Amino acid sequence: MKSSGAIKERPRFFVIVVLLLGVLVVNELLVRAGTVQGVAFMLLPIFALLGFAFALRPYATLWLYIAVNYYILGLTRYVDLKGGMLMMGFSVLLLVVLFVSQWLGKVEWRRGFNQLTLYWTIWFVYCTVLAFLPSAHFDAWMIAINLYAFIPLLLVFAVPIIFRRYRDLKIFLFVFSLLTLTAVCKALWQKTVGFDTAEKIFLYQEGGASTHIIWSGTRYFSFFTDAANFGSGMVFSMVVFSIASVYVRGWLRFYYLAVAVAAAYGFGLSGTRSAVIVPFVGYALYILTTKNKRILLAGVVTLAILFGFFKFTHIGDGNVMIYRIRSAFNPTEDASFQVRLENQERLRRVMADKPFGVGLGLGGGKASRFDDTAVTSWIATDSWYVMVWVETGAVGAVLYLVLHALILGVGAWRIMFRIRDPQLKGLLGALLAGAGGMMAGCYANEIMNFPNGPMVYICEAFVFAGCWYDRELAARKQKELSHGDEA
């Protein structure tokens, strides 16, 4: 029989052997492969522990996903990372964590199955079929389907399952507000302190200055890919938080109103005139969902006055910001808009015999990475919808528009007729208004990249999960009433 001392010593021996082998491997990697690979190997145990910890907590994983989504493309400006591929890996991790959690506790899968999931499943299936087009390039398809269909389907399925309580919706709004403020602060830093080295490389070596330093001034882009995405993201936040401020109380009301004002200022810093359509459509959609005649009348009158101010007057033209916004209301007088129309006409001739498109990832300049002989590689798409048309064809473009019309229409119907709690109705209306505005903005720019796209899909998911929150609130009120009767 072995002594207890020998048994205790054996684990220590194995630990020492493993540590010595690890040191030898790290030393070999440092000498032969370089510092990055050696350090990466040393960090593997930490990553493994973090992965295991998050596997036990899908709730924490989704919050981390939201944060990483907001900053990932800004980070790639400073670190040599493939942001899109990293987010795809993170998306797969989130899906795995969701399934692993089934063995650790009960998962209410039924929450993830609704009309929104059906719509995005249809689109995912269509995009999957496009991989078999003769002109398709598999590497381009693998990269493009991530943002086109995989991430939207994942988020609209996972959000209702993981964010099960009404409180989670409120926390999301607060986290979203913090993310918005960091974006505004970064743009303000660019304006007051200046661009850092990485941003100067983007501007002066990669050609960004041609669209960001123009006659009317500098267009700031924060940690977004460009000013168009930054500006669209800020008016998205402005719509959401200006409406949400009406339905919360106390300090949070003033805070959300301040966030909306800060986001509007960020929009001004971006100099993105085309994003002005986002608040117009967003507020119009919100007005319709309220079913309040006074709000409807006041909203219509306000929007009409603003439209008339920018379209038919020249008041404030001396202010660069007002002048740029006003030019969006007179596109026929804008040279860049005419260039877009010319590009669309050229694409129309190319797409005449391609009802299913040229293949995912093969539209616009990015196509040159995979096929520099493709005609579409040297014609700018400029717009998210034009890109969808080029890459998925007329069939895909129609399907995409129909599905999004259904998302907005059914989402509005749910808010108007299925949600009873006034505060929940207002907050969901704010999220739907922001998402609807962004979908309108897609005509002008390719704005559904990171971080805007996933944030829109999360807003949609909350809207379609609203009935669950409404039942929770109704049950809570019923419980309070029953306790009151007993007292």
KETI-94029 format. One record per residue (C-alpha): x, y, z; residue number from 0. Coordinates in nm, 3 decimals, decimal comma. Layout:
{{X; Y; Z}; NUM};
...
This chain:
{{0,000; 0,000; 0,000}; 0};
{{0,139; 0,342; -0,095}; 1};
{{0,187; 0,600; 0,170}; 2};
{{-0,031; 0,911; 0,176}; 3};
{{0,283; 1,123; 0,138}; 4};
{{0,365; 0,958; -0,194}; 5};
{{0,010; 1,016; -0,318}; 6};
{{0,029; 1,384; -0,228}; 7};
{{0,366; 1,423; -0,399}; 8};
{{0,247; 1,275; -0,732}; 9};
{{0,020; 1,571; -0,831}; 10};
{{0,298; 1,813; -0,745}; 11};
{{0,536; 1,619; -0,969}; 12};
{{0,295; 1,637; -1,264}; 13};
{{0,241; 2,010; -1,209}; 14};
{{0,618; 2,070; -1,209}; 15};
{{0,661; 1,862; -1,528}; 16};
{{0,379; 2,053; -1,707}; 17};
{{0,522; 2,390; -1,601}; 18};
{{0,873; 2,292; -1,721}; 19};
{{0,733; 2,173; -2,056}; 20};
{{0,539; 2,498; -2,087}; 21};
{{0,852; 2,703; -2,021}; 22};
{{1,042; 2,504; -2,286}; 23};
{{0,763; 2,553; -2,543}; 24};
{{0,739; 2,927; -2,470}; 25};
{{1,117; 2,961; -2,499}; 26};
{{1,115; 2,775; -2,832}; 27};
{{0,834; 2,994; -2,965}; 28};
{{1,007; 3,315; -2,853}; 29};
{{1,330; 3,210; -3,026}; 30};
{{1,187; 3,061; -3,346}; 31};
{{0,844; 3,217; -3,401}; 32};
{{0,868; 3,553; -3,227}; 33};
{{0,734; 3,743; -2,927}; 34};
{{0,370; 3,752; -3,034}; 35};
{{0,340; 3,373; -3,069}; 36};
{{0,525; 3,311; -2,742}; 37};
{{0,308; 3,552; -2,546}; 38};
{{-0,005; 3,411; -2,711}; 39};
{{0,090; 3,060; -2,594}; 40};
{{0,145; 3,188; -2,239}; 41};
{{-0,201; 3,344; -2,242}; 42};
{{-0,374; 3,025; -2,361}; 43};
{{-0,455; 2,903; -2,006}; 44};
{{-0,610; 3,242; -1,925}; 45};
{{-0,819; 3,234; -2,242}; 46};
{{-0,925; 2,877; -2,162}; 47};
{{-1,036; 2,978; -1,813}; 48};
{{-1,223; 3,281; -1,949}; 49};
{{-1,390; 3,065; -2,212}; 50};
{{-1,501; 2,816; -1,947}; 51};
{{-1,629; 3,097; -1,724}; 52};
{{-1,833; 3,249; -2,007}; 53};
{{-1,962; 2,906; -2,106}; 54};
{{-2,127; 2,898; -1,766}; 55};
{{-2,271; 3,247; -1,812}; 56};
{{-2,436; 3,318; -2,151}; 57};
{{-2,576; 3,638; -1,996}; 58};
{{-2,225; 3,777; -1,946}; 59};
{{-2,118; 3,651; -2,289}; 60};
{{-2,391; 3,849; -2,464}; 61};
{{-2,303; 4,169; -2,278}; 62};
{{-1,938; 4,122; -2,373}; 63};
{{-2,047; 4,062; -2,732}; 64};
{{-2,235; 4,393; -2,737}; 65};
{{-1,933; 4,581; -2,604}; 66};
{{-1,684; 4,416; -2,841}; 67};
{{-1,917; 4,480; -3,136}; 68};
{{-1,918; 4,853; -3,061}; 69};
{{-1,539; 4,891; -3,042}; 70};
{{-1,396; 4,615; -3,262}; 71};
{{-1,349; 4,809; -3,588}; 72};
{{-1,203; 5,103; -3,400}; 73};
{{-0,955; 4,864; -3,238}; 74};
{{-0,845; 4,728; -3,576}; 75};
{{-0,713; 5,074; -3,656}; 76};
{{-0,447; 5,021; -3,386}; 77};
{{-0,403; 4,643; -3,379}; 78};
{{-0,358; 4,418; -3,679}; 79};
{{-0,681; 4,220; -3,640}; 80};
{{-0,943; 4,093; -3,879}; 81};
{{-1,241; 4,253; -3,707}; 82};
{{-1,505; 4,078; -3,917}; 83};
{{-1,353; 3,732; -3,869}; 84};
{{-1,306; 3,797; -3,498}; 85};
{{-1,674; 3,888; -3,461}; 86};
{{-1,771; 3,579; -3,658}; 87};
{{-1,569; 3,368; -3,414}; 88};
{{-1,730; 3,550; -3,124}; 89};
{{-2,072; 3,486; -3,277}; 90};
{{-1,999; 3,113; -3,301}; 91};
{{-1,881; 3,122; -2,938}; 92};
{{-2,210; 3,285; -2,833}; 93};
{{-2,404; 3,013; -3,014}; 94};
{{-2,192; 2,737; -2,854}; 95};
{{-2,231; 2,894; -2,510}; 96};
{{-2,607; 2,903; -2,560}; 97};
{{-2,618; 2,532; -2,639}; 98};
{{-2,371; 2,439; -2,363}; 99};
{{-2,590; 2,621; -2,111}; 100};
{{-2,867; 2,369; -2,194}; 101};
{{-2,672; 2,108; -1,997}; 102};
{{-2,613; 2,345; -1,707}; 103};
{{-2,970; 2,466; -1,664}; 104};
{{-3,303; 2,509; -1,836}; 105};
{{-3,301; 2,720; -2,152}; 106};
{{-3,634; 2,856; -2,274}; 107};
{{-3,577; 2,794; -2,644}; 108};
{{-3,934; 2,888; -2,731}; 109};
{{-3,852; 3,253; -2,658}; 110};
{{-3,622; 3,256; -2,959}; 111};
{{-3,884; 3,136; -3,205}; 112};
{{-4,103; 3,415; -3,339}; 113};
{{-4,187; 3,590; -3,664}; 114};
{{-3,861; 3,785; -3,659}; 115};
{{-3,660; 3,462; -3,640}; 116};
{{-3,862; 3,327; -3,933}; 117};
{{-3,791; 3,635; -4,146}; 118};
{{-3,417; 3,618; -4,085}; 119};
{{-3,413; 3,240; -4,137}; 120};
{{-3,565; 3,291; -4,483}; 121};
{{-3,295; 3,545; -4,564}; 122};
{{-3,020; 3,317; -4,425}; 123};
{{-3,139; 3,028; -4,642}; 124};
{{-3,143; 3,251; -4,952}; 125};
{{-2,789; 3,375; -4,881}; 126};
{{-2,672; 3,016; -4,826}; 127};
{{-2,807; 2,913; -5,167}; 128};
{{-2,606; 3,199; -5,326}; 129};
{{-2,286; 3,017; -5,233}; 130};
{{-2,357; 2,784; -5,528}; 131};
{{-2,373; 3,058; -5,791}; 132};
{{-2,122; 3,003; -6,075}; 133};
{{-1,975; 3,349; -6,011}; 134};
{{-1,959; 3,307; -5,632}; 135};
{{-1,626; 3,309; -5,450}; 136};
{{-1,634; 3,092; -5,137}; 137};
{{-1,392; 3,303; -4,930}; 138};
{{-1,586; 3,620; -5,012}; 139};
{{-1,915; 3,442; -4,933}; 140};
{{-1,783; 3,316; -4,597}; 141};
{{-1,686; 3,668; -4,492}; 142};
{{-1,997; 3,844; -4,626}; 143};
{{-2,263; 3,606; -4,489}; 144};
{{-2,146; 3,693; -4,138}; 145};
{{-2,303; 4,042; -4,140}; 146};
{{-2,557; 3,966; -4,411}; 147};
{{-2,741; 3,685; -4,237}; 148};
{{-2,557; 3,488; -3,966}; 149};
{{-2,521; 3,763; -3,703}; 150};
{{-2,876; 3,898; -3,754}; 151};
{{-3,026; 3,548; -3,719}; 152};
{{-2,809; 3,469; -3,417}; 153};
{{-2,895; 3,789; -3,233}; 154};
{{-3,271; 3,785; -3,296}; 155};
{{-3,270; 3,424; -3,172}; 156};
{{-3,036; 3,465; -2,873}; 157};
{{-3,149; 3,801; -2,730}; 158};
{{-3,502; 3,690; -2,624}; 159};
{{-3,359; 3,369; -2,474}; 160};
{{-3,079; 3,530; -2,274}; 161};
{{-3,240; 3,866; -2,188}; 162};
{{-3,550; 3,717; -2,026}; 163};
{{-3,647; 4,001; -1,792}; 164};
{{-3,785; 4,348; -1,855}; 165};
{{-3,497; 4,475; -1,645}; 166};
{{-3,258; 4,351; -1,917}; 167};
{{-3,421; 4,585; -2,169}; 168};
{{-3,363; 4,878; -1,934}; 169};
{{-3,001; 4,773; -1,875}; 170};
{{-2,947; 4,748; -2,251}; 171};
{{-3,071; 5,103; -2,299}; 172};
{{-2,837; 5,229; -2,029}; 173};
{{-2,538; 5,038; -2,172}; 174};
{{-2,625; 5,166; -2,519}; 175};
{{-2,625; 5,521; -2,381}; 176};
{{-2,276; 5,472; -2,234}; 177};
{{-2,145; 5,335; -2,563}; 178};
{{-2,294; 5,635; -2,744}; 179};
{{-2,126; 5,880; -2,508}; 180};
{{-1,786; 5,715; -2,558}; 181};
{{-1,829; 5,756; -2,935}; 182};
{{-1,915; 6,125; -2,896}; 183};
{{-1,623; 6,181; -2,659}; 184};
{{-1,380; 6,024; -2,904}; 185};
{{-1,505; 6,249; -3,185}; 186};
{{-1,478; 6,551; -2,955}; 187};
{{-1,122; 6,448; -2,873}; 188};
{{-1,044; 6,435; -3,246}; 189};
{{-1,184; 6,786; -3,285}; 190};
{{-1,012; 6,947; -2,986}; 191};
{{-0,686; 6,752; -2,951}; 192};
{{-0,642; 6,619; -3,303}; 193};
{{-0,604; 6,286; -3,480}; 194};
{{-0,361; 6,027; -3,348}; 195};
{{-0,102; 5,845; -3,559}; 196};
{{-0,330; 5,557; -3,663}; 197};
{{-0,606; 5,799; -3,766}; 198};
{{-0,358; 6,008; -3,966}; 199};
{{-0,252; 5,694; -4,152}; 200};
{{-0,618; 5,632; -4,240}; 201};
{{-0,658; 5,991; -4,358}; 202};
{{-0,333; 6,064; -4,540}; 203};
{{-0,197; 5,726; -4,647}; 204};
{{-0,513; 5,523; -4,706}; 205};
{{-0,706; 5,802; -4,880}; 206};
{{-0,956; 5,886; -4,607}; 207};
{{-0,879; 6,257; -4,631}; 208};
{{-1,055; 6,281; -4,969}; 209};
{{-1,392; 6,227; -4,800}; 210};
{{-1,319; 6,350; -4,446}; 211};
{{-1,121; 6,671; -4,495}; 212};
{{-1,325; 6,872; -4,744}; 213};
{{-1,403; 7,232; -4,833}; 214};
{{-1,670; 7,266; -4,562}; 215};
{{-1,442; 7,140; -4,287}; 216};
{{-1,332; 6,818; -4,120}; 217};
{{-1,570; 6,526; -4,086}; 218};
{{-1,491; 6,343; -3,763}; 219};
{{-1,544; 5,967; -3,741}; 220};
{{-1,472; 5,871; -3,377}; 221};
{{-1,374; 5,501; -3,359}; 222};
{{-1,610; 5,408; -3,643}; 223};
{{-1,485; 5,309; -3,988}; 224};
{{-1,581; 5,645; -4,138}; 225};
{{-1,789; 5,957; -4,078}; 226};
{{-2,098; 5,816; -4,255}; 227};
{{-2,119; 5,520; -4,017}; 228};
{{-2,046; 5,743; -3,718}; 229};
{{-2,306; 6,002; -3,814}; 230};
{{-2,571; 5,740; -3,882}; 231};
{{-2,497; 5,570; -3,552}; 232};
{{-2,534; 5,898; -3,367}; 233};
{{-2,874; 5,990; -3,514}; 234};
{{-2,981; 5,632; -3,442}; 235};
{{-2,895; 5,694; -3,076}; 236};
{{-3,054; 6,039; -3,086}; 237};
{{-3,388; 5,895; -3,199}; 238};
{{-3,382; 5,613; -2,943}; 239};
{{-3,290; 5,821; -2,640}; 240};
{{-3,496; 6,129; -2,720}; 241};
{{-3,806; 5,906; -2,729}; 242};
{{-3,697; 5,688; -2,435}; 243};
{{-3,651; 5,998; -2,217}; 244};
{{-4,028; 6,054; -2,230}; 245};
{{-4,100; 5,716; -2,071}; 246};
{{-3,855; 5,711; -1,780}; 247};
{{-3,857; 5,913; -1,460}; 248};
{{-3,625; 6,106; -1,234}; 249};
{{-3,260; 6,160; -1,320}; 250};
{{-3,275; 5,899; -1,597}; 251};
{{-3,512; 6,121; -1,798}; 252};
{{-3,264; 6,412; -1,796}; 253};
{{-2,974; 6,175; -1,857}; 254};
{{-3,130; 6,017; -2,168}; 255};
{{-3,224; 6,360; -2,297}; 256};
{{-2,862; 6,470; -2,248}; 257};
{{-2,743; 6,157; -2,434}; 258};
{{-2,978; 6,244; -2,722}; 259};
{{-2,837; 6,599; -2,736}; 260};
{{-2,480; 6,466; -2,724}; 261};
{{-2,559; 6,220; -3,005}; 262};
{{-2,705; 6,505; -3,213}; 263};
{{-2,382; 6,697; -3,157}; 264};
{{-2,186; 6,389; -3,265}; 265};
{{-2,395; 6,377; -3,581}; 266};
{{-2,300; 6,739; -3,647}; 267};
{{-1,931; 6,658; -3,599}; 268};
{{-1,957; 6,380; -3,856}; 269};
{{-2,083; 6,615; -4,129}; 270};
{{-2,292; 6,326; -4,267}; 271};
{{-2,583; 6,496; -4,442}; 272};
{{-2,740; 6,179; -4,583}; 273};
{{-2,804; 6,046; -4,231}; 274};
{{-3,067; 6,319; -4,181}; 275};
{{-3,325; 6,075; -4,320}; 276};
{{-3,280; 5,853; -4,011}; 277};
{{-3,455; 6,086; -3,761}; 278};
{{-3,725; 6,187; -4,010}; 279};
{{-3,829; 5,827; -4,074}; 280};
{{-3,762; 5,719; -3,716}; 281};
{{-3,980; 5,985; -3,557}; 282};
{{-4,252; 5,932; -3,819}; 283};
{{-4,260; 5,559; -3,734}; 284};
{{-4,279; 5,637; -3,362}; 285};
{{-4,566; 5,882; -3,416}; 286};
{{-4,763; 5,612; -3,596}; 287};
{{-4,712; 5,355; -3,318}; 288};
{{-4,834; 5,585; -3,039}; 289};
{{-5,199; 5,585; -3,154}; 290};
{{-5,222; 5,921; -2,977}; 291};
{{-5,401; 6,182; -3,189}; 292};
{{-5,236; 6,478; -3,019}; 293};
{{-4,886; 6,333; -3,059}; 294};
{{-4,971; 6,236; -3,418}; 295};
{{-5,086; 6,589; -3,503}; 296};
{{-4,796; 6,760; -3,323}; 297};
{{-4,545; 6,522; -3,479}; 298};
{{-4,674; 6,564; -3,833}; 299};
{{-4,673; 6,943; -3,799}; 300};
{{-4,320; 6,944; -3,652}; 301};
{{-4,180; 6,718; -3,923}; 302};
{{-4,353; 6,926; -4,193}; 303};
{{-4,204; 7,249; -4,054}; 304};
{{-3,855; 7,096; -4,039}; 305};
{{-3,888; 6,961; -4,391}; 306};
{{-4,005; 7,298; -4,519}; 307};
{{-3,722; 7,476; -4,334}; 308};
{{-3,453; 7,266; -4,497}; 309};
{{-3,617; 7,216; -4,836}; 310};
{{-3,763; 7,555; -4,922}; 311};
{{-3,562; 7,815; -4,729}; 312};
{{-3,201; 7,930; -4,709}; 313};
{{-3,212; 8,034; -4,344}; 314};
{{-2,886; 7,952; -4,169}; 315};
{{-2,688; 7,873; -4,484}; 316};
{{-2,397; 8,059; -4,329}; 317};
{{-2,366; 7,773; -4,079}; 318};
{{-2,173; 7,487; -4,239}; 319};
{{-2,367; 7,221; -4,049}; 320};
{{-2,707; 7,356; -4,155}; 321};
{{-2,588; 7,405; -4,512}; 322};
{{-2,466; 7,046; -4,539}; 323};
{{-2,793; 6,909; -4,396}; 324};
{{-2,995; 7,129; -4,634}; 325};
{{-2,804; 6,993; -4,934}; 326};
{{-2,945; 6,646; -4,851}; 327};
{{-3,294; 6,785; -4,924}; 328};
{{-3,186; 6,901; -5,269}; 329};
{{-2,998; 6,600; -5,408}; 330};
{{-3,038; 6,704; -5,771}; 331};
{{-2,807; 6,998; -5,700}; 332};
{{-2,544; 6,775; -5,537}; 333};
{{-2,254; 6,654; -5,754}; 334};
{{-2,183; 6,347; -5,540}; 335};
{{-2,545; 6,235; -5,569}; 336};
{{-2,523; 6,261; -5,948}; 337};
{{-2,211; 6,042; -5,940}; 338};
{{-2,407; 5,783; -5,741}; 339};
{{-2,684; 5,786; -5,998}; 340};
{{-2,429; 5,736; -6,277}; 341};
{{-2,276; 5,441; -6,089}; 342};
{{-2,620; 5,287; -6,040}; 343};
{{-2,692; 5,321; -6,412}; 344};
{{-2,366; 5,142; -6,495}; 345};
{{-2,448; 4,870; -6,245}; 346};
{{-2,798; 4,836; -6,394}; 347};
{{-2,642; 4,742; -6,729}; 348};
{{-2,406; 4,493; -6,562}; 349};
{{-2,687; 4,337; -6,355}; 350};
{{-2,932; 4,299; -6,646}; 351};
{{-2,859; 3,925; -6,682}; 352};
{{-2,784; 3,851; -6,315}; 353};
{{-3,117; 3,812; -6,130}; 354};
{{-2,940; 3,644; -5,837}; 355};
{{-2,646; 3,881; -5,824}; 356};
{{-2,271; 3,834; -5,861}; 357};
{{-2,226; 3,662; -5,524}; 358};
{{-2,188; 3,769; -5,163}; 359};
{{-1,880; 3,983; -5,098}; 360};
{{-1,825; 4,065; -5,465}; 361};
{{-1,982; 4,410; -5,480}; 362};
{{-1,788; 4,737; -5,475}; 363};
{{-1,420; 4,787; -5,406}; 364};
{{-1,388; 4,497; -5,163}; 365};
{{-1,447; 4,255; -5,451}; 366};
{{-1,096; 4,325; -5,583}; 367};
{{-0,955; 4,116; -5,296}; 368};
{{-1,107; 3,806; -5,453}; 369};
{{-1,159; 3,887; -5,821}; 370};
{{-0,998; 4,204; -5,954}; 371};
{{-1,128; 4,129; -6,305}; 372};
{{-1,494; 4,153; -6,199}; 373};
{{-1,671; 4,457; -6,344}; 374};
{{-1,840; 4,526; -6,010}; 375};
{{-1,503; 4,558; -5,835}; 376};
{{-1,442; 4,904; -5,980}; 377};
{{-1,796; 5,048; -5,956}; 378};
{{-1,878; 5,187; -5,612}; 379};
{{-2,206; 5,070; -5,463}; 380};
{{-2,223; 5,365; -5,213}; 381};
{{-2,547; 5,232; -5,061}; 382};
{{-2,630; 4,927; -4,849}; 383};
{{-2,936; 4,853; -5,063}; 384};
{{-2,740; 4,890; -5,387}; 385};
{{-2,479; 4,650; -5,245}; 386};
{{-2,755; 4,400; -5,158}; 387};
{{-2,889; 4,434; -5,512}; 388};
{{-2,548; 4,378; -5,672}; 389};
{{-2,449; 4,083; -5,452}; 390};
{{-2,787; 3,906; -5,423}; 391};
{{-2,958; 4,023; -5,741}; 392};
{{-3,298; 4,176; -5,806}; 393};
{{-3,458; 3,869; -5,646}; 394};
{{-3,252; 3,913; -5,331}; 395};
{{-3,309; 4,288; -5,315}; 396};
{{-3,687; 4,248; -5,339}; 397};
{{-3,684; 3,969; -5,079}; 398};
{{-3,467; 4,180; -4,846}; 399};
{{-3,695; 4,482; -4,874}; 400};
{{-4,012; 4,276; -4,827}; 401};
{{-3,870; 4,106; -4,517}; 402};
{{-3,769; 4,439; -4,363}; 403};
{{-4,106; 4,591; -4,443}; 404};
{{-4,259; 4,295; -4,257}; 405};
{{-4,020; 4,343; -3,964}; 406};
{{-4,115; 4,708; -3,925}; 407};
{{-4,484; 4,653; -3,998}; 408};
{{-4,533; 4,354; -3,769}; 409};
{{-4,313; 4,516; -3,503}; 410};
{{-4,527; 4,831; -3,510}; 411};
{{-4,846; 4,620; -3,498}; 412};
{{-4,718; 4,433; -3,192}; 413};
{{-4,640; 4,758; -3,011}; 414};
{{-4,972; 4,915; -3,102}; 415};
{{-5,204; 4,623; -3,027}; 416};
{{-5,021; 4,360; -2,820}; 417};
{{-4,829; 4,561; -2,561}; 418};
{{-5,037; 4,697; -2,274}; 419};
{{-4,781; 4,846; -2,035}; 420};
{{-4,736; 5,219; -2,124}; 421};
{{-4,367; 5,241; -2,037}; 422};
{{-4,278; 4,920; -2,221}; 423};
{{-4,481; 5,038; -2,522}; 424};
{{-4,285; 5,366; -2,530}; 425};
{{-3,940; 5,206; -2,492}; 426};
{{-4,010; 4,947; -2,760}; 427};
{{-4,141; 5,227; -2,981}; 428};
{{-3,810; 5,406; -2,934}; 429};
{{-3,610; 5,098; -3,038}; 430};
{{-3,830; 5,032; -3,341}; 431};
{{-3,809; 5,398; -3,445}; 432};
{{-3,430; 5,384; -3,431}; 433};
{{-3,419; 5,060; -3,629}; 434};
{{-3,667; 5,192; -3,888}; 435};
{{-3,469; 5,511; -3,932}; 436};
{{-3,151; 5,313; -3,989}; 437};
{{-3,320; 5,098; -4,251}; 438};
{{-3,419; 5,417; -4,435}; 439};
{{-3,062; 5,544; -4,404}; 440};
{{-2,936; 5,231; -4,579}; 441};
{{-3,038; 5,384; -4,912}; 442};
{{-2,775; 5,653; -4,878}; 443};
{{-2,482; 5,469; -4,721}; 444};
{{-2,346; 5,126; -4,629}; 445};
{{-2,422; 5,171; -4,260}; 446};
{{-2,516; 4,822; -4,143}; 447};
{{-2,158; 4,726; -4,062}; 448};
{{-2,017; 4,698; -3,709}; 449};
{{-2,133; 4,839; -3,476}; 450};
{{-2,457; 4,979; -3,622}; 451};
{{-2,591; 4,662; -3,782}; 452};
{{-2,582; 4,436; -3,474}; 453};
{{-2,727; 4,713; -3,256}; 454};
{{-3,022; 4,745; -3,496}; 455};
{{-3,080; 4,369; -3,487}; 456};
{{-3,075; 4,370; -3,106}; 457};
{{-3,336; 4,648; -3,107}; 458};
{{-3,553; 4,441; -3,341}; 459};
{{-3,513; 4,139; -3,114}; 460};
{{-3,631; 4,337; -2,809}; 461};
{{-3,937; 4,459; -3,000}; 462};
{{-4,043; 4,106; -3,092}; 463};
{{-3,968; 3,983; -2,737}; 464};
{{-4,190; 4,259; -2,598}; 465};
{{-4,486; 4,029; -2,535}; 466};
{{-4,280; 3,827; -2,287}; 467};
{{-4,189; 4,142; -2,094}; 468};
{{-4,552; 4,257; -2,104}; 469};
{{-4,664; 3,930; -1,946}; 470};
{{-4,395; 3,966; -1,680}; 471};
{{-4,517; 4,316; -1,591}; 472};
{{-4,881; 4,206; -1,590}; 473};
{{-4,798; 3,915; -1,357}; 474};
{{-4,606; 4,151; -1,128}; 475};
{{-4,899; 4,393; -1,110}; 476};
{{-5,139; 4,107; -1,043}; 477};
{{-4,916; 3,985; -0,761}; 478};
{{-4,901; 4,333; -0,609}; 479};
{{-5,279; 4,360; -0,627}; 480};
{{-5,328; 4,022; -0,460}; 481};
{{-5,088; 4,120; -0,180}; 482};
{{-5,278; 4,448; -0,140}; 483};
{{-5,608; 4,260; -0,108}; 484};
{{-5,461; 4,030; 0,157}; 485};
{{-5,334; 4,327; 0,356}; 486};
